Amino acid sequence: MMREGFQISAQVFDAGEVDDFTRRLDAAPLTRSRAGVRHLLRFEPVSQLGRDSRMMQLAAAALGGTPFLFGATLFDKSPDANWLVSWHQDTALPLAERRDRAGWGPWSAKDGVIYAHAPAAALEQVVALRLHLDDSTASNGPLRVLPGTHRSGVLSDAQVHAEARRTISTSCVAARGDVLMMHPLLIHASSKAVSGAPRRVVHFEYSSTREFPGGMRLPNENGLSTPVDSPFALSALRSGSIQVPT
C-alpha cells in the first residue's frame, strides 16, 4: 500500500475520455444532493469506468489481489454548491445485509443502502480511487490529507482533531484525468473553494474481498444492499429512496 496513504497517478485518462464521460454523466437522470450523487454504480457508464483496466490495475497494485468494485460517488463542488468537509476518516462500508458482529457499527441507511462503521482489519482491505473530471487546484477546494495517518487505525473524533493539530497537511492538487489513490483510514478534509472553477471527482471504492469475517458482505455489483426484486428494494424504489437509472 502507499507509504503515505495516498498517491496520484497522472493522466490515467485523456481529455477526450474525460469529456465523453462528463457529457454522459451530465445527461443522466440522477438524483443529486448539494455535494453530488451517491451509489453511482447503478449508472452503466460509471460502472464501466470503474472496471476499466487502468482503474483495476491501480486498485490491484494497492490491494495486492483482484479488486472488487463496490462503490462510486460523485463529489461536485461549484459556485452554486460550495461545501466543505472537516477532518475525518472513511470508516463506513455499505453491506448486503445487517449482521450484528463485534467491531461493526453503528449502523445507518443512505438512499436504501445499509452501512456500518467497520473495524480497521476490514478497512485495511479497501482502497479508494478518485478520478478528477476537472483540474483540482489550490483555489477550488482540493482534497487535503494528513500523510501517514492511515497507520494509526480507526480513531475517535478527538484523536482525529489531535492529529490535525500536529501533522502538516498536504493539498492534493491534480489535473483532469489524474487518479488519486487513497487509504480509507487516511485523515482527510476539503475546504470551500475560493475561485469559481468547478471541482468534480468520481470516488470509486474497491476491496480485496467481497466478504469479511463473520459474514459481513459488501453489496451486489449494482451497489444495492439487497437484490432489486426483493421486497426491501422494491419498497425503496417505490418510495424514491433508491434511484436506478434506465
Backbone bond lengths (Angstrom), bond angles and torsions (degrees), N, CA, C in turn:
res aa  C-N    CA-C-N  psi(-1)  N-CA   C-N-CA  omega(-1)  CA-C   N-CA-C  phi
1 M - - - 1.465 - - 1.519 109.13 -
2 M 1.327 117.91 159.60 1.447 122.21 -179.04 1.521 110.65 -58.70
3 R 1.324 116.92 133.08 1.457 121.58 -175.80 1.530 112.14 -58.92
4 E 1.330 116.61 -42.62 1.461 120.38 -177.43 1.533 112.57 -92.54
5 G 1.336 116.79 0.72 1.455 120.06 178.90 1.512 114.76 90.78
6 F 1.330 117.48 -2.09 1.461 120.87 177.80 1.523 109.59 -156.04
7 Q 1.341 115.02 160.50 1.462 120.67 -178.75 1.521 108.14 -163.22
8 I 1.319 117.42 139.74 1.461 121.69 179.25 1.520 109.41 -109.24
9 S 1.325 116.35 127.74 1.466 122.67 174.36 1.523 107.29 -104.99
10 A 1.321 116.48 121.87 1.460 121.31 -173.33 1.525 112.14 -81.09
11 Q 1.346 114.88 139.96 1.470 123.37 170.59 1.526 112.90 49.56
12 V 1.317 115.39 49.96 1.469 120.08 174.77 1.527 109.34 -67.55
13 F 1.333 116.38 -35.87 1.471 122.06 175.89 1.526 108.52 -121.30
14 D 1.343 116.19 141.58 1.464 118.62 -179.04 1.529 110.71 -85.11
15 A 1.336 115.91 172.94 1.460 121.47 -174.56 1.522 112.21 -60.15
16 G 1.323 116.95 -39.61 1.461 119.96 179.41 1.518 112.43 -63.31
17 E 1.321 116.86 -41.47 1.467 120.84 178.16 1.515 111.39 -64.78
18 V 1.316 116.87 -42.30 1.469 120.70 179.31 1.525 109.98 -65.65
19 D 1.325 117.49 -43.02 1.469 121.12 178.75 1.520 110.99 -59.84
20 D 1.334 117.21 -46.08 1.465 121.49 -179.14 1.525 111.16 -62.10
21 F 1.320 116.29 -45.48 1.463 119.54 179.85 1.526 110.72 -64.77
22 T 1.325 117.66 -42.53 1.466 121.30 -178.03 1.522 111.11 -63.32
23 R 1.336 117.91 -39.49 1.467 121.02 177.07 1.525 110.68 -61.37
24 R 1.316 117.11 -43.67 1.465 120.40 -179.68 1.534 110.98 -67.52
25 L 1.313 116.37 -37.07 1.457 120.53 178.39 1.525 111.19 -66.67
26 D 1.335 116.93 -42.83 1.459 121.39 -179.63 1.526 111.73 -65.03
27 A 1.344 116.81 -30.34 1.467 120.82 -177.73 1.526 113.05 -85.64
28 A 1.314 117.60 -9.06 1.469 120.92 -174.49 1.533 111.38 -76.99
29 P 1.343 116.86 144.58 1.475 121.11 178.71 1.529 111.26 -80.68
30 L 1.318 116.67 68.85 1.461 121.73 -175.63 1.527 111.03 -98.71
31 T 1.314 116.09 144.60 1.457 122.03 175.94 1.528 108.49 -86.57
32 R 1.328 116.59 112.41 1.455 121.36 -174.04 1.518 112.17 -103.34
33 S 1.335 115.01 142.13 1.455 121.02 169.32 1.524 107.73 -96.95
34 R 1.317 116.84 -177.05 1.458 119.91 179.30 1.528 111.53 -60.53
35 A 1.331 116.92 -36.35 1.469 120.68 -174.61 1.524 113.19 -92.42
36 G 1.329 119.03 -13.53 1.462 120.03 -178.52 1.503 113.12 149.28
37 V 1.344 116.68 -139.98 1.468 122.17 -176.34 1.525 109.21 -139.57
38 R 1.339 116.79 129.74 1.463 122.17 174.99 1.534 110.62 -90.88
39 H 1.315 115.38 165.43 1.468 124.11 167.83 1.532 112.56 55.07
40 L 1.328 115.32 51.25 1.462 120.96 -174.10 1.519 114.09 -82.26
41 L 1.322 119.08 -4.09 1.467 118.87 -179.66 1.517 111.95 -65.44
42 R 1.320 117.86 -15.40 1.458 120.99 177.08 1.529 111.81 -74.91
43 F 1.322 116.71 -10.88 1.468 122.76 177.71 1.526 107.01 -97.81
44 E 1.335 116.69 114.49 1.466 121.21 -168.41 1.530 114.35 -54.94
45 P 1.349 120.68 -43.04 1.467 118.14 179.36 1.529 113.44 -60.53
46 V 1.333 117.53 -31.79 1.468 120.55 177.32 1.521 109.85 -71.04
47 S 1.320 116.41 -44.92 1.462 120.62 178.46 1.530 111.02 -59.55
48 Q 1.330 116.11 -43.31 1.469 120.31 178.94 1.528 110.92 -63.10
49 L 1.322 116.45 -41.40 1.460 120.33 -179.45 1.530 110.73 -65.27
50 G 1.330 116.18 -42.55 1.457 119.39 179.88 1.514 113.26 -65.03
51 R 1.348 116.68 -25.03 1.471 121.12 179.50 1.527 112.20 -100.46
52 D 1.326 116.52 7.08 1.466 120.24 174.53 1.529 108.48 -56.39
53 S 1.317 116.77 143.78 1.463 120.55 -175.06 1.522 112.50 -57.97
54 R 1.335 116.96 -32.41 1.470 119.50 -179.64 1.525 111.19 -68.20
55 M 1.318 116.52 -40.27 1.465 120.02 177.68 1.528 110.62 -69.20
56 M 1.316 116.76 -42.32 1.461 120.02 -179.70 1.526 111.64 -64.39
57 Q 1.330 116.84 -36.52 1.461 120.05 178.72 1.521 111.64 -67.26
58 L 1.341 116.89 -40.19 1.457 120.12 177.24 1.524 110.59 -64.13
59 A 1.336 116.40 -44.08 1.461 119.86 179.78 1.522 111.19 -65.08
60 A 1.321 116.48 -40.48 1.469 120.41 179.77 1.522 110.85 -64.14
61 A 1.330 116.86 -38.26 1.459 120.04 179.18 1.518 111.24 -64.09
62 A 1.330 116.72 -35.38 1.461 120.57 -179.97 1.518 112.18 -77.00
63 L 1.326 116.78 -37.01 1.468 121.25 -173.24 1.522 113.05 -92.30
64 G 1.329 116.61 -20.32 1.455 119.56 -179.91 1.513 114.14 75.96
65 G 1.322 117.16 23.01 1.463 120.99 179.28 1.512 109.58 -168.69
66 T 1.329 116.84 -173.02 1.460 121.39 -179.92 1.523 109.80 -72.45
67 P 1.333 119.34 120.22 1.462 120.55 -176.28 1.525 112.68 -80.53
68 F 1.326 115.29 146.85 1.464 122.92 173.84 1.529 107.09 -111.35
69 L 1.335 117.09 116.87 1.458 122.55 179.29 1.525 109.17 -79.25
70 F 1.338 117.19 123.22 1.471 118.38 -176.36 1.523 114.15 -130.31
71 G 1.329 118.80 -3.26 1.459 118.38 -179.07 1.513 112.63 -157.32
72 A 1.342 116.10 150.70 1.461 122.10 174.53 1.522 108.52 -152.30
73 T 1.325 115.67 132.36 1.461 122.50 -178.83 1.523 108.80 -135.69
74 L 1.325 116.60 136.51 1.461 120.94 172.29 1.517 108.48 -93.55
75 F 1.337 116.82 124.25 1.456 122.49 170.62 1.528 107.18 -103.72
76 D 1.327 115.75 120.46 1.464 121.80 -172.18 1.524 109.15 -125.37
77 K 1.329 116.38 105.81 1.462 121.98 -179.88 1.524 108.45 -112.31
78 S 1.340 116.14 128.81 1.458 121.12 -175.53 1.530 108.41 -153.15
79 P 1.334 118.26 173.19 1.470 118.95 175.94 1.528 113.18 -58.20
80 D 1.339 117.07 -28.99 1.469 120.27 179.45 1.525 112.65 -82.91
81 A 1.310 117.43 -18.13 1.466 122.33 179.56 1.525 107.38 -141.76
82 N 1.326 115.44 77.51 1.462 122.11 -174.97 1.521 108.26 -103.21
83 W 1.330 115.94 101.72 1.460 121.03 -171.07 1.526 110.25 -123.29
84 L 1.322 114.82 167.56 1.461 120.74 176.66 1.522 109.14 -133.73
85 V 1.330 115.69 160.16 1.467 123.02 175.87 1.524 106.94 -133.62
86 S 1.332 116.91 128.87 1.459 121.00 -179.36 1.524 110.73 -77.14
87 W 1.322 117.32 172.56 1.464 122.59 -178.35 1.523 111.28 -58.54
88 H 1.327 115.94 131.91 1.464 120.14 -178.06 1.530 109.97 -164.07
89 Q 1.327 116.30 171.21 1.465 124.01 168.85 1.521 108.25 -113.54
90 D 1.333 117.44 155.15 1.474 121.64 175.96 1.528 108.25 -93.69
91 T 1.318 116.47 93.34 1.469 119.77 -174.09 1.530 113.51 -108.26
92 A 1.334 118.80 -7.05 1.461 120.87 -179.45 1.526 110.52 -91.21
93 L 1.327 116.45 133.80 1.459 122.01 176.64 1.527 109.76 -118.87
94 P 1.346 117.94 142.32 1.468 120.45 172.28 1.525 109.12 -74.06
95 L 1.320 116.17 145.52 1.463 120.18 -177.51 1.516 110.50 -134.36
96 A 1.326 115.36 154.10 1.467 121.06 -178.33 1.519 111.83 -68.38
97 E 1.325 116.70 -33.66 1.463 120.93 179.26 1.515 109.13 -159.21
98 R 1.322 115.38 164.26 1.462 119.92 179.49 1.525 110.25 -84.79
99 R 1.310 115.24 128.04 1.458 123.15 171.68 1.522 106.95 -136.02
100 D 1.296 117.29 122.67 1.458 120.68 -178.94 1.517 109.43 -77.46
101 R 1.324 115.31 109.63 1.455 122.06 -178.65 1.526 108.86 -133.36
102 A 1.319 116.27 147.71 1.458 121.44 179.49 1.527 110.22 -59.17
103 G 1.313 116.24 134.93 1.454 121.72 178.23 1.513 114.61 90.89
104 W 1.343 117.56 -10.81 1.458 121.83 -179.50 1.532 109.42 -107.88
105 G 1.311 116.72 133.26 1.451 121.78 179.08 1.524 110.49 121.93
106 P 1.346 116.57 166.67 1.461 127.76 4.07 1.531 112.82 -68.33
107 W 1.342 114.13 165.69 1.451 122.62 -175.85 1.530 110.72 -103.16
108 S 1.337 115.19 155.33 1.458 120.83 175.56 1.529 108.60 -155.76
109 A 1.312 115.99 173.79 1.466 121.54 174.57 1.514 108.78 -134.14
110 K 1.338 116.23 134.20 1.462 121.95 178.75 1.519 108.06 -128.07
111 D 1.321 116.31 116.18 1.469 121.32 179.21 1.528 111.80 53.46
112 G 1.339 116.39 39.81 1.453 120.55 176.70 1.508 115.19 83.50
113 V 1.329 118.67 2.36 1.460 122.47 178.66 1.529 109.21 -107.34
114 I 1.331 116.37 134.18 1.461 122.80 -177.38 1.526 109.94 -82.80
115 Y 1.337 116.08 136.62 1.459 121.64 178.34 1.527 110.23 -129.40
116 A 1.339 114.72 150.04 1.464 120.97 170.60 1.515 108.25 -141.25
117 H 1.326 116.53 143.34 1.459 119.73 171.15 1.524 107.48 -69.98
118 A 1.327 114.92 132.19 1.464 121.63 -169.58 1.524 111.55 -104.44
119 P 1.329 117.31 156.39 1.463 120.72 175.34 1.527 110.75 -74.74
120 A 1.322 116.06 162.81 1.464 120.93 -177.93 1.519 111.85 -59.08
121 A 1.351 117.64 -35.06 1.468 120.49 -177.84 1.520 111.12 -60.28
122 A 1.327 118.02 -35.82 1.466 121.28 177.39 1.523 110.64 -76.04
123 L 1.317 117.48 -42.48 1.456 121.40 -176.76 1.528 112.24 -68.32
124 E 1.328 116.78 -23.19 1.466 120.01 175.30 1.526 111.72 -65.78
125 Q 1.328 117.24 -15.52 1.465 121.73 -178.93 1.521 112.48 -101.31
126 V 1.334 116.07 15.55 1.457 121.87 -175.53 1.525 109.52 -123.38
127 V 1.325 116.12 145.88 1.460 121.57 172.96 1.523 108.59 -141.97
128 A 1.334 116.33 148.22 1.463 121.84 175.63 1.522 109.59 -110.72
129 L 1.334 115.86 140.21 1.462 122.76 173.67 1.518 107.56 -119.74
130 R 1.326 116.03 124.17 1.461 121.88 -175.75 1.530 109.38 -111.64
131 L 1.332 115.94 110.94 1.462 121.26 178.10 1.531 109.30 -89.04
132 H 1.322 116.57 125.18 1.456 121.85 -179.14 1.524 110.72 -87.30
133 L 1.328 116.08 119.87 1.459 121.60 177.02 1.519 111.69 -89.60
134 D 1.327 116.37 -14.20 1.464 123.29 174.88 1.526 107.47 -134.85
135 D 1.339 116.16 162.72 1.452 119.32 170.39 1.527 108.51 -61.25
136 S 1.311 116.64 134.85 1.455 122.47 174.81 1.522 106.80 -105.41
137 T 1.322 115.83 110.86 1.461 121.43 -173.22 1.523 110.63 -114.18
138 A 1.320 115.41 175.32 1.461 119.96 179.27 1.522 111.89 -65.62
139 S 1.360 117.47 -17.63 1.465 119.97 -173.75 1.526 115.01 -105.09
140 N 1.343 118.58 -8.61 1.477 117.96 -178.49 1.524 112.81 -112.42
141 G 1.317 115.98 34.35 1.462 121.10 171.66 1.502 114.63 73.82
142 P 1.347 119.13 54.22 1.466 120.20 -178.08 1.520 112.20 -70.49
143 L 1.314 115.26 164.45 1.459 121.03 170.97 1.529 108.26 -62.93
144 R 1.329 116.18 136.14 1.466 121.51 173.48 1.528 107.69 -118.48
145 V 1.311 117.03 139.85 1.458 121.26 -176.31 1.525 110.42 -130.82
146 L 1.339 115.05 158.93 1.466 122.73 173.24 1.521 106.76 -108.47
147 P 1.327 117.68 97.76 1.471 121.17 -172.17 1.526 112.87 -55.42
148 G 1.338 114.71 136.84 1.453 121.69 175.18 1.506 116.18 82.86
149 T 1.341 117.81 -6.84 1.466 119.44 -174.83 1.527 112.94 -73.52
150 H 1.337 117.74 -11.20 1.464 119.64 177.32 1.527 111.54 -66.33
151 R 1.326 116.69 -18.54 1.469 120.27 -178.46 1.527 112.51 -78.82
152 S 1.330 117.61 -5.34 1.469 121.33 -177.39 1.520 113.78 -89.11
153 G 1.337 117.66 -2.31 1.461 120.54 -179.89 1.517 111.89 79.99
154 V 1.338 116.01 -166.79 1.461 121.31 178.34 1.524 108.67 -76.23
155 L 1.331 116.33 126.27 1.457 121.88 -175.16 1.520 111.22 -113.57
156 S 1.323 116.41 154.30 1.465 121.52 172.03 1.524 108.80 -74.96
157 D 1.330 116.77 166.87 1.459 120.05 178.07 1.523 110.84 -58.62
158 A 1.321 116.57 -40.74 1.461 120.28 -179.95 1.530 110.93 -63.78
159 Q 1.317 116.95 -40.19 1.462 120.55 178.91 1.526 111.31 -67.91
160 V 1.328 116.95 -37.54 1.468 120.87 176.98 1.528 110.06 -60.81
161 H 1.330 116.57 -47.12 1.465 119.68 -178.16 1.522 111.20 -68.18
162 A 1.326 117.86 -32.21 1.465 120.66 175.73 1.528 110.41 -65.00
163 E 1.344 116.68 -41.99 1.460 120.53 176.36 1.530 110.76 -61.30
164 A 1.332 116.35 -39.51 1.464 120.46 -178.98 1.526 111.51 -65.34
165 R 1.326 117.19 -30.27 1.467 120.12 179.26 1.526 112.39 -74.65
166 R 1.334 117.10 -28.91 1.463 118.40 -174.04 1.532 114.67 -108.62
167 T 1.326 118.05 -4.87 1.466 121.11 -177.82 1.514 110.37 -111.52
168 I 1.318 116.73 133.64 1.463 121.15 177.84 1.526 108.96 -74.83
169 S 1.315 116.69 127.10 1.464 120.99 -177.07 1.518 111.60 -83.62
170 T 1.326 114.89 158.69 1.466 123.13 175.79 1.521 108.95 -122.61
171 S 1.324 117.44 130.80 1.459 121.72 174.38 1.526 109.27 -88.15
172 C 1.321 116.38 126.95 1.469 121.00 -175.11 1.529 109.58 -91.42
173 V 1.325 116.23 77.22 1.462 120.19 175.83 1.527 107.97 -76.07
174 A 1.324 115.29 140.95 1.464 120.23 -175.24 1.518 109.21 -154.57
175 A 1.320 116.23 156.36 1.462 122.10 177.60 1.525 109.83 -92.89
176 R 1.330 116.24 157.49 1.464 119.47 176.55 1.526 108.81 -60.22
177 G 1.311 115.41 136.04 1.452 121.15 -175.36 1.510 113.47 95.71
178 D 1.339 117.23 -15.01 1.465 120.76 175.43 1.523 109.86 -75.36
179 V 1.328 116.45 153.34 1.468 122.27 176.40 1.521 108.98 -121.97
180 L 1.312 115.68 124.94 1.460 122.05 175.35 1.521 108.77 -99.73
181 M 1.322 116.34 125.73 1.460 122.80 178.46 1.516 108.03 -103.08
182 M 1.346 118.03 134.36 1.459 119.40 -178.33 1.524 111.74 -147.67
183 H 1.323 114.87 149.86 1.455 123.58 176.40 1.532 108.24 -80.73
184 P 1.331 119.51 138.58 1.465 120.02 -177.89 1.534 114.25 -63.08
185 L 1.345 117.21 -24.79 1.462 119.57 -179.68 1.527 112.72 -86.89
186 L 1.323 118.19 -2.63 1.450 120.87 174.69 1.523 108.65 -66.45
187 I 1.324 117.49 125.12 1.462 120.39 178.98 1.526 108.79 -69.83
188 H 1.329 115.71 130.62 1.464 119.79 -176.60 1.519 110.98 -147.59
189 A 1.321 115.40 164.30 1.456 122.68 -178.23 1.520 108.11 -155.52
190 S 1.331 115.74 175.23 1.461 121.02 178.11 1.522 108.06 -151.84
191 S 1.332 117.03 126.60 1.460 121.88 179.54 1.522 110.66 -89.83
192 K 1.328 115.52 166.49 1.457 119.32 172.74 1.520 110.40 -66.79
193 A 1.323 115.38 150.35 1.454 120.26 176.23 1.525 110.04 -72.41
194 V 1.342 115.63 149.80 1.465 120.29 174.84 1.525 110.39 -114.67
195 S 1.334 116.15 6.07 1.462 121.43 174.81 1.523 108.24 -124.14
196 G 1.315 116.40 172.51 1.460 120.47 -179.99 1.512 114.32 -90.14
197 A 1.328 117.01 3.13 1.464 120.07 -177.52 1.524 110.91 -74.22
198 P 1.330 118.56 135.70 1.468 120.52 178.36 1.526 110.92 -70.38
199 R 1.343 115.24 157.45 1.463 120.45 175.24 1.517 107.91 -139.51
200 R 1.337 115.04 95.34 1.467 121.08 -179.53 1.523 109.36 -107.95
201 V 1.320 114.71 133.22 1.461 122.30 -178.84 1.519 108.24 -137.03
202 V 1.341 117.41 135.50 1.461 121.03 170.35 1.532 107.40 -101.26
203 H 1.305 114.95 120.50 1.465 123.71 -174.20 1.531 108.27 -101.95
204 F 1.340 116.75 106.38 1.462 122.74 179.98 1.534 109.42 -97.89
205 E 1.336 116.35 144.35 1.461 120.92 178.47 1.521 110.13 -122.31
206 Y 1.333 115.12 134.57 1.465 123.07 -177.94 1.531 109.24 -129.66
207 S 1.331 114.57 152.90 1.463 120.55 175.73 1.525 109.29 -133.82
208 S 1.316 115.50 154.05 1.469 119.92 176.34 1.521 111.41 -79.15
209 T 1.338 117.14 -7.81 1.460 121.81 178.70 1.516 109.11 -149.12
210 R 1.326 116.48 152.55 1.456 118.44 174.42 1.520 111.44 -90.56
211 E 1.331 117.69 -23.38 1.458 120.38 -176.92 1.524 110.40 -125.18
212 F 1.329 115.80 127.64 1.454 123.11 177.78 1.533 109.32 -97.19
213 P 1.314 118.51 164.77 1.470 120.45 179.03 1.526 112.24 -53.33
214 G 1.330 115.31 146.80 1.454 120.74 -178.67 1.508 113.98 85.00
215 G 1.357 117.08 10.98 1.458 120.07 178.31 1.513 113.96 76.57
216 M 1.334 117.34 18.17 1.466 120.64 178.86 1.524 107.87 -80.69
217 R 1.322 115.33 107.97 1.465 121.52 -168.56 1.525 110.93 -115.36
218 L 1.329 116.23 133.64 1.456 121.25 176.74 1.534 110.41 -68.76
219 P 1.341 118.55 160.84 1.469 121.11 -176.84 1.517 112.32 -63.25
220 N 1.349 114.27 169.92 1.456 118.33 175.99 1.529 109.73 -71.43
221 E 1.320 117.42 177.74 1.458 120.66 -165.17 1.519 114.78 -73.46
222 N 1.344 118.68 -8.56 1.461 118.42 172.74 1.522 111.20 -95.94
223 G 1.356 115.95 7.22 1.450 120.55 174.35 1.510 115.11 87.23
224 L 1.338 118.15 3.85 1.451 121.01 -179.94 1.527 111.09 -86.92
225 S 1.314 116.24 145.70 1.458 120.04 177.17 1.517 111.43 -69.82
226 T 1.324 117.10 -32.12 1.457 121.72 -179.38 1.518 108.41 -133.19
227 P 1.348 119.26 157.98 1.464 120.34 179.76 1.524 111.93 -55.02
228 V 1.341 116.56 148.52 1.461 120.75 -176.63 1.521 112.40 -59.79
229 D 1.337 117.84 -28.87 1.459 119.51 -177.19 1.521 112.43 -92.21
230 S 1.336 118.63 8.39 1.458 120.14 177.70 1.526 109.74 -77.02
231 P 1.349 119.43 157.01 1.468 121.04 178.65 1.523 112.12 -56.34
232 F 1.349 117.64 -39.92 1.462 120.85 -179.44 1.522 110.72 -61.60
233 A 1.327 116.71 -49.44 1.454 120.61 -176.41 1.525 111.44 -68.57
234 L 1.340 118.15 -39.57 1.454 120.63 178.92 1.521 110.88 -62.39
235 S 1.337 116.51 -40.81 1.452 120.36 177.26 1.517 110.93 -62.72
236 A 1.328 116.54 -42.10 1.460 120.71 179.41 1.517 111.45 -66.10
237 L 1.340 116.52 -39.09 1.457 120.35 177.96 1.532 111.34 -63.16
238 R 1.346 115.88 -42.22 1.459 119.28 -179.55 1.519 111.11 -64.87
239 S 1.347 116.29 -36.30 1.461 120.11 -177.84 1.521 112.67 -80.15
240 G 1.353 116.32 -11.97 1.456 120.43 -179.64 1.494 114.84 88.26
241 S 1.346 118.23 4.01 1.465 119.87 -179.42 1.518 112.47 -78.79
242 I 1.335 117.25 -14.30 1.460 122.01 171.02 1.520 107.40 -120.92
243 Q 1.311 116.27 129.48 1.458 121.88 177.95 1.516 108.80 -113.46
244 V 1.321 117.14 119.27 1.469 121.30 177.69 1.517 108.17 -114.52
245 P 1.348 117.78 102.98 1.466 119.69 179.65 1.518 112.78 -59.50
246 T 1.306 116.95 146.92 1.458 121.57 178.45 1.520 110.27 -114.40
